[in-house]
Amino acid sequence: MKTSVQKRRKRFRIENIKQLGVLSSPVRQIILDALVACGKPASIKMIAHEINRSPESLYYHFRELLKAGLVVDAGEFLEAGKPVNLYLPVAEEIKIKYDLKSAKFREVICSVFAASTRLALRDFEKGIQLKQARCDSDDQNLYLGRGEAWLTKKEIIKINKLVGEIRKIMTVGGNRENSERCSVFFAMSPIEEF
């Protein structure tokens, strides 16, 4: 077992366009989500099992996440006498620093958003067919909503706090007793006035 494990940060801000661009791949977003949800160091094989993919299909994506600094080495263990690397997200909380003045940033963030949207649609299309989908109860796990409204600064701050709470809940960590895997997608943007 490796003894030197890179210390993980509490928070990390993606400030580099190349780092951000790595997340324009839906597979890399899924890997990062799975590592965050796992809550502990995980191997490529463990993450592959968690997201129902072959480990071989993930090696390239892990290399890209490592190169971008979004995933870090978390040690290794021996399996059948061979070393197996373990990984963690770079921080417990990863956020994006927005640079709306940069045309390149706007292009890349829209590419990341498109990948997130494709994942959300895929998850919803699959989820709507599952027996465990619940739509009419306090523990509803399938729904869709969208709205437009005139919001005050105070209301926007409240929405941001609620989204922050959702993000914290989503990073509690791992498959626990009485838990189920769910996907949550959200976005907010100002819109043109008529």
DAHUGI-V582059 format. One record per backbone hydrogen bond with DSSP energy under -0.5 kcal/mol. NH is the residue of the N-H (numbers start at 0). CO is the residue of the C=O. E is the energy in kcal/mol with one decimal. If there is no record, write none. Layout:
{{NH & CO & E} {NH & CO & E}}
//
This chain:
{{1 & 75 & -0.6} {4 & 2 & -0.9} {5 & 72 & -0.8} {8 & 89 & -1.8} {11 & 92 & -2.2} {13 & 11 & -0.5} {13 & 94 & -3.3} {14 & 12 & -0.8} {19 & 15 & -2.3} {20 & 16 & -2.7} {21 & 17 & -1.2} {21 & 18 & -0.6} {22 & 18 & -0.6} {22 & 19 & -1.6} {23 & 20 & -1.9} {24 & 21 & -0.9} {25 & 23 & -0.6} {28 & 24 & -1.8} {29 & 25 & -2.3} {30 & 26 & -2.5} {31 & 27 & -2.5} {32 & 28 & -2.6} {33 & 29 & -2.7} {34 & 30 & -2.6} {35 & 31 & -2.5} {36 & 32 & -2.9} {37 & 33 & -2.1} {38 & 34 & -1.3} {41 & 86 & -2.2} {46 & 42 & -2.3} {47 & 43 & -2.8} {48 & 44 & -2.1} {49 & 45 & -2.2} {50 & 46 & -2.3} {51 & 47 & -0.5} {51 & 48 & -0.8} {52 & 47 & -2.5} {56 & 53 & -1.0} {57 & 54 & -2.0} {58 & 54 & -0.9} {61 & 57 & -2.6} {62 & 58 & -2.4} {63 & 59 & -2.0} {64 & 60 & -2.2} {65 & 61 & -2.8} {66 & 62 & -2.8} {67 & 63 & -2.0} {68 & 64 & -0.5} {68 & 65 & -1.1} {69 & 64 & -2.2} {70 & 64 & -1.2} {71 & 87 & -3.0} {73 & 85 & -3.3} {76 & 83 & -1.9} {78 & 81 & -3.0} {81 & 78 & -1.7} {83 & 76 & -3.0} {85 & 74 & -2.9} {86 & 41 & -2.5} {87 & 71 & -2.0} {89 & 69 & -2.4} {91 & 8 & -1.5} {92 & 9 & -1.5} {94 & 11 & -2.8} {96 & 13 & -2.8} {97 & 95 & -0.7} {101 & 98 & -1.6} {102 & 100 & -0.6} {105 & 101 & -2.2} {106 & 102 & -2.1} {107 & 103 & -2.6} {108 & 104 & -3.2} {109 & 105 & -1.7} {110 & 106 & -1.5} {111 & 107 & -2.3} {112 & 108 & -2.5} {113 & 109 & -2.3} {114 & 110 & -1.9} {115 & 111 & -2.3} {116 & 112 & -2.7} {117 & 113 & -2.3} {118 & 114 & -2.1} {119 & 115 & -2.6} {120 & 116 & -2.6} {121 & 117 & -2.6} {122 & 118 & -2.9} {123 & 119 & -2.4} {124 & 120 & -2.9} {125 & 121 & -2.1} {126 & 122 & -3.1} {127 & 123 & -2.4} {128 & 125 & -1.3} {129 & 126 & -1.3} {132 & 129 & -1.5} {139 & 136 & -1.4} {140 & 133 & -1.5} {141 & 133 & -1.5} {150 & 148 & -0.7} {155 & 151 & -2.3} {156 & 152 & -2.4} {157 & 153 & -2.0} {158 & 154 & -2.4} {159 & 155 & -2.4} {160 & 156 & -2.2} {161 & 157 & -2.3} {162 & 158 & -2.7} {163 & 159 & -2.2} {164 & 160 & -2.1} {165 & 161 & -2.2} {166 & 162 & -2.7} {167 & 163 & -2.0} {168 & 164 & -2.4} {169 & 165 & -2.3} {170 & 166 & -0.6} {170 & 167 & -1.1} {171 & 168 & -1.4} {173 & 36 & -9.5} {175 & 173 & -0.9} {178 & 175 & -1.7}}
//
